[in-house]
Amino acid sequence: MKKITILGASGSIGRSAIAFLRLHRDKFALDAVAFGRGWETAAAIVEEFGCSAVSFADPQAAEAFRACGRSGGCEVLSGPKASAELAARPVDTVLAAISGSAGFPSVLAAIEAGNRLALANKEALVCGGPQLLVRAKERGAVVVPIDSEHSAIFQCHLAGRPNEVAKILLTGSGGPFRTWSKEAIRRATPADAAKHPNWSMGPKITLDSATLANKGLELIETAYLFDIEESRIEVLINTSSILHSAVHYVDGSLIAMLGAADMRNAIGYGLTWPERLATGVDLIDLARIGRLEFERVDDERFPCLGLARHALHSGQGGTMMYNAANEVAGRLFMKGAIGFTDIPAIIDRCLAGDTARFASDLDHVVTADREAKAFAKSVAERHIAEAA
Ligand SMILES: NC(=O)c1ccc[n+]([C@@H]2O[C@H](COP(=O)([O-])OP(=O)(O)OC[C@H]3O[C@@H](n4cnc5c(N)ncnc54)[C@H](OP(=O)(O)O)[C@@H]3O)[C@@H](O)[C@H]2O)c1
């Protein structure tokens, strides 16, 4: 039995991971689960899987869980450091699926403990930078990506050696506004941005997919995970989200990974690698799909991708700022305080400053992230005041 910890077990990735574990109860034990505040979901999961420990970032949720009479005697941790404490417990794999940079401390803790890390929480890597992967190597913590694109690239890398890679092809769906005019995008509402054409995901990544900031975060994640410069990462839209990404080799071969638009595929692989098990995802029927269509990204309508390239050139301070500005601007948009196109405008203004000052060693990433977000908030306030 392999012991698994899931950080963010009530979220979209967390729920898909649990659905995968249900298929293989003879092979995996869900040992520990971390939540923000979802104590009712926690109670149901702990009852079903008999977990040994649970954590809540919100102490009140932890109290409600303790009082509900369904904790089954499992240990309860609470507070801002609880998920990191949980992630440091020895298990076979920690699945990191908290959303945003809030997941960084638990990702670092899992790595420090030498746990194998199935990484969905891309923002943690974007904030920590390549030094996070260096630390993983030092601690013997294997990192397997869970983002569908990075899982695909990881699998395509098995076909050759790193020095034989010519270029990486990172694909995306284009999001709900792929065919919208610049003016229509400017007027887009949070409800419009929530309608992703191909994927069902949590609220933050769904918005990030509409701005293509998610593709920007993924570009940075690709550069860091596969140690490749941004100029050798091509981004194309595959409208059906069937081709999850690919690797071009120096001999002219293109090795691609295809599959249904269903995260259970990448999650299952992340938990079972180097083996494969059934995930409940149907085989794709290429005759029914008929054709694979590709488009380039229109940088004018979707500036977030180009901004991510720019951020990468500024190093870890730049990519941390990119993430901080995106999280701050995304929240303001969801609250109705700014328009959709103000999101890239605010990221752009944040990156125009001296981002190198946010570069930090792993022990100070949380503080640097807090400072980067405070800076982004001040930039956003100025932006809103000027627009009024
Ligand atoms: N969804 C996808 O298909 C997909 C695909 C690729 C990559 N990813 C990446 O996977 C990560 C998770 O995405 P998601 O869509 O699953 O997000 P989500 O549905 O919003 O779920 C987020 C999870 O994190 C928990 N959480 C939030 N803040 C927390 C904190 N401070 N401490 C502990 N737990 C906290 C939430 O718990 P509560 O509900 O209790 O607050 C919830 O379980 C993101 O980094 C995303 O980019 C997602």
The ligand as an ORCA input file, in Angstrom:
! r2SCAN-3c Opt
* xyz 0 1
  N      -8.277     22.223    -11.573
  C      -7.520     21.752    -12.536
  O      -7.996     21.070    -13.434
  C      -6.036     22.049    -12.555
  C      -5.277     21.648    -13.640
  C      -3.902     21.866    -13.610
  C      -3.319     22.490    -12.529
  N      -4.084     22.890    -11.486
  C      -3.442     23.564    -10.344
  O      -3.774     22.854     -9.171
  C      -3.909     23.753     -8.065
  C      -5.289     23.557     -7.460
  O      -6.265     23.951     -8.405
  P      -7.814     23.629     -8.193
  O      -8.470     24.054     -9.446
  O      -7.965     22.221     -7.713
  O      -8.180     24.662     -7.007
  P      -9.509     24.727     -6.134
  O     -10.585     23.908     -6.734
  O      -9.790     26.163     -5.874
  O      -9.075     24.033     -4.762
  C      -8.130     24.619     -3.917
  C      -7.907     23.712     -2.705
  O      -6.920     24.318     -1.863
  C      -7.437     24.433     -0.522
  N      -6.856     25.628      0.064
  C      -6.992     26.917     -0.323
  N      -6.243     27.731      0.458
  C      -5.611     26.920      1.347
  C      -4.679     27.141      2.404
  N      -4.257     28.384      2.717
  N      -4.235     26.067      3.105
  C      -4.646     24.809      2.814
  N      -5.519     24.540      1.814
  C      -5.986     25.584      1.092
  C      -8.942     24.529     -0.689
  O      -9.543     24.128      0.537
  P     -10.993     24.700      1.003
  O     -11.928     24.335     -0.088
  O     -11.235     23.973      2.251
  O     -10.845     26.171      1.175
  C      -9.148     23.524     -1.836
  O      -9.127     22.212     -1.317
  C      -3.679     25.157     -8.635
  O      -2.346     25.536     -8.440
  C      -3.952     24.989    -10.119
  O      -3.240     25.903    -10.925
  C      -5.424     22.695    -11.478
*
